């Protein structure tokens, strides 16, 4: 399966904003190159990054917004287009449907529940079979969770240092309203569909819809 193997920081620099792709490193003061206190590299990567200060076209604005959303969730273009087509077929606002489909992926749900500090780590944990949905082991990151599903680590995974660190690191953070977490059982439950206000992704989804409408 194809996947991006380059530097995560280059992605944030290219999009001109922090996408929080490296978990705790992104929150640590002075670690992220985009917002370093001294000599921040908030310009595109590459030899001529500093010279790329030209006016961006309307097409470029929509393209960058689409790329920002796609890279935030770590999805390649072919799969992202499938999500968009599925969002178009659903009732309601296409942009919000798209965000809801991305947000209810199993790897993102594991990330939101606090088992991992980044979506990349959550995806790896799911791929290694560390989680169950309604008691059944699922190792497909793109698995779509539904209202009422219970997501929990396997008995063996509960002893994993990565999951222990993730739960400890995220213990003080607020959980999205569409999720519930039982600390005693270390399991989460989907109690509703996420609304746009409950999805903290700094992306204008309308521009993404416009991009695919014009392609």
C-alpha positions as CSV (number, residue, x, y, z in Angstrom):
1,X,0.0,0.0,0.0
2,X,1.4,3.4,-1.0
3,X,1.9,5.9,1.8
4,X,3.9,9.1,2.4
5,X,7.3,8.4,4.0
6,X,8.8,11.9,4.0
7,X,9.1,14.5,6.7
8,X,5.8,15.5,8.4
9,X,7.2,18.9,9.1
10,X,7.6,19.6,5.4
11,X,3.8,19.0,5.0
12,X,3.0,21.6,7.6
13,X,5.5,24.1,6.1
14,X,4.0,23.6,2.6
15,X,0.5,24.3,3.9
16,X,1.7,27.2,6.0
17,X,0.0,26.0,9.2
18,X,0.4,23.4,11.9
19,X,-1.5,20.2,11.1
20,X,-0.3,18.4,14.3
21,X,1.0,15.4,12.5
22,X,3.6,14.5,15.1
23,X,1.6,14.5,18.3
24,X,3.4,15.7,21.4
25,X,6.3,17.2,19.4
26,X,3.8,19.6,17.7
27,X,2.7,20.9,21.1
28,X,6.1,21.2,22.6
29,X,7.4,24.8,22.7
30,X,10.2,25.5,20.2
31,X,10.1,22.1,18.6
32,X,7.9,22.8,15.6
33,X,9.8,24.6,12.8
34,X,6.6,26.5,11.7
35,X,6.4,28.5,14.9
36,X,9.9,28.4,16.4
37,X,10.6,31.5,18.6
38,X,13.8,32.1,16.6
39,X,14.0,31.9,12.8
40,X,10.6,30.1,12.2
41,X,10.5,28.3,8.9
42,X,6.9,29.2,8.1
43,X,7.6,29.1,4.3
44,X,7.4,26.3,1.8
45,X,10.2,23.7,1.9
46,X,12.9,23.5,-0.7
47,X,15.7,25.5,-2.1
48,X,13.5,28.3,-3.4
49,X,10.9,28.2,-0.6
50,X,11.6,31.8,0.6
51,X,11.1,33.1,-3.0
52,X,7.6,31.6,-3.4
53,X,5.8,34.7,-2.3
54,X,3.7,35.2,-5.4
55,X,-0.1,35.8,-5.4
56,X,-2.0,32.5,-5.4
57,X,-4.8,32.0,-7.9
58,X,-8.4,31.0,-7.0
59,X,-7.7,27.5,-8.2
60,X,-4.5,27.4,-6.0
61,X,-6.5,28.5,-2.9
62,X,-9.0,25.7,-3.4
63,X,-6.2,23.2,-4.1
64,X,-4.3,24.1,-1.0
65,X,-7.4,23.8,1.2
66,X,-8.1,20.3,-0.3
67,X,-4.5,19.3,0.3
68,X,-4.6,20.6,3.8
69,X,-7.7,18.5,4.6
70,X,-6.3,15.4,2.9
71,X,-3.0,15.5,4.6
72,X,-4.5,16.3,8.0
73,X,-6.2,12.8,7.9
74,X,-3.3,11.2,6.1
75,X,-5.2,10.0,3.1
76,X,-4.0,9.6,-0.5
77,X,-5.7,11.3,-3.4
78,X,-7.5,8.2,-4.8
79,X,-9.1,7.4,-1.5
80,X,-9.9,11.0,-0.8
81,X,-11.9,11.2,-4.0
82,X,-13.9,8.2,-3.0
83,X,-14.8,9.9,0.3
84,X,-15.9,13.0,-1.7
85,X,-18.1,10.9,-4.0
86,X,-19.7,9.2,-1.0
87,X,-20.3,12.6,0.6
88,X,-22.1,13.8,-2.6
89,X,-24.4,10.8,-2.5
90,X,-25.5,11.5,1.1
91,X,-28.2,13.9,2.1
92,X,-27.2,17.2,3.6
93,X,-24.3,19.6,3.0
94,X,-21.6,17.9,1.0
95,X,-18.7,19.5,2.9
96,X,-20.0,18.5,6.3
97,X,-20.7,15.0,5.0
98,X,-17.1,14.8,3.9
99,X,-15.8,15.9,7.3
100,X,-18.1,13.5,9.0
101,X,-16.9,10.5,7.0
102,X,-13.3,11.4,7.7
103,X,-13.9,12.0,11.4
104,X,-15.6,8.6,11.9
105,X,-12.7,6.6,10.5
106,X,-11.5,4.1,13.0
107,X,-8.0,5.5,13.1
108,X,-9.3,9.0,13.7
109,X,-11.7,7.8,16.4
110,X,-8.8,6.1,18.2
111,X,-6.9,9.4,18.0
112,X,-9.9,11.4,19.3
113,X,-10.4,9.0,22.2
114,X,-6.8,9.7,23.3
115,X,-5.2,6.3,22.8
116,X,-2.6,7.9,20.5
117,X,-1.0,11.4,20.3
118,X,-1.2,11.6,16.5
119,X,-3.3,10.1,13.7
120,X,-0.3,8.4,12.2
121,X,0.3,6.6,15.5
122,X,-3.4,5.7,15.8
123,X,-3.3,4.3,12.3
124,X,-0.3,2.1,13.1
125,X,-2.0,0.8,16.2
126,X,-5.1,-0.1,14.3
127,X,-3.1,-1.8,11.6
128,X,-1.4,-4.0,14.2
129,X,-4.7,-5.2,15.5
130,X,-4.6,-3.4,18.8
131,X,-8.3,-2.4,18.8
132,X,-11.7,-4.0,18.8
133,X,-15.1,-2.6,17.7
134,X,-18.0,-4.2,19.6
135,X,-15.6,-6.9,20.8
136,X,-14.4,-7.8,17.3
137,X,-10.8,-7.1,16.3
138,X,-10.6,-4.6,13.4
139,X,-7.3,-3.8,11.7
140,X,-8.6,-1.5,8.9
141,X,-7.9,2.2,9.6
142,X,-10.6,3.3,7.2
143,X,-13.3,1.3,9.0
144,X,-16.3,3.5,9.6
145,X,-17.6,3.5,13.1
146,X,-21.3,4.0,13.8
147,X,-23.4,5.4,16.6
148,X,-23.5,2.9,19.5
149,X,-20.2,1.2,18.6
150,X,-17.7,0.5,21.4
151,X,-14.0,0.9,20.6
152,X,-11.6,-0.6,23.0
153,X,-8.0,-1.9,23.0
154,X,-7.4,-5.7,23.2
155,X,-6.3,-7.2,26.5
156,X,-2.7,-7.4,25.2
157,X,-2.8,-3.9,23.9
158,X,-3.8,-2.5,27.3
159,X,-0.3,-3.3,28.4
160,X,1.3,-1.4,25.5
161,X,3.5,1.5,26.6
162,X,2.3,3.5,23.6
163,X,-1.3,3.3,24.6
164,X,-0.5,4.0,28.2
165,X,1.5,7.1,27.2
166,X,-1.3,8.3,24.9
167,X,-4.0,8.0,27.6
168,X,-1.8,9.7,30.2
169,X,-0.8,12.5,27.7
170,X,-4.4,13.1,26.7
171,X,-5.9,12.7,30.2
172,X,-6.6,16.4,30.7
173,X,-8.0,17.1,27.2
174,X,-11.7,17.6,26.5
175,X,-13.3,14.8,24.6
176,X,-15.5,15.6,21.5
177,X,-19.2,15.6,22.4
178,X,-19.9,12.7,20.0
179,X,-17.7,10.4,22.0
180,X,-17.7,9.0,25.5
181,X,-14.8,7.4,27.3
182,X,-14.9,5.1,30.3
183,X,-11.6,5.5,32.1
184,X,-12.1,2.4,34.3
185,X,-12.7,0.1,31.3
186,X,-10.4,2.1,29.0
187,X,-13.0,2.0,26.3
188,X,-14.8,4.5,24.2
189,X,-18.3,4.7,22.8
190,X,-19.8,6.6,19.8
191,X,-22.8,8.4,21.1
192,X,-23.7,10.5,18.1
193,X,-22.6,11.8,14.7
194,X,-20.1,14.7,14.8
195,X,-21.4,18.1,13.8
196,X,-19.2,20.7,12.1
197,X,-18.8,22.6,15.3
198,X,-17.5,19.4,17.0
199,X,-14.8,18.8,14.3
200,X,-11.7,21.0,15.2
201,X,-10.1,21.0,11.8
202,X,-9.2,24.5,10.5
203,X,-10.3,23.9,6.9
204,X,-12.9,25.6,4.8
205,X,-14.7,22.5,3.4
206,X,-16.7,24.6,1.0
207,X,-13.5,25.4,-0.9
208,X,-12.8,21.6,-1.1
209,X,-16.2,21.0,-2.6
210,X,-15.7,23.8,-5.1
211,X,-12.3,22.3,-6.1
212,X,-13.8,18.9,-7.0
213,X,-16.8,20.6,-8.6
214,X,-14.5,22.4,-11.1
215,X,-12.1,19.5,-11.8
